[in-house]
């Protein structure tokens, strides 16, 4: 849910339910690397409530579009990490010798 202003679409607060510090801090990191972002921060209103508020202020771009781009960038980063890990597992399994395996 977006809590923004119709007068200034470059600054908005977004509420994301069923999420916590894991997504919020990762998204904050990615958004702060975007040159269009002048400020990005998040808060968790209450520890027992599974909700985060992410504040995005931009240089003029619509905050909602910058947030969407940030989410896409984060998904791409996670995909890259996953592929790199899976490739390393396959390489490890292919390179270890049968003699070094403990099959007892």
Secondary structure, 3 states (H helix, E strand, C coil): CEEECCCCCCEEEEEEECCCHHHHHHHHHHHHCCCCEEEEEEECCCCCCCEEEEEEEECCCCHHHHHHHHHHHHHHHHHHHHHHHHHHHHHHHHHCCHHHCCCC
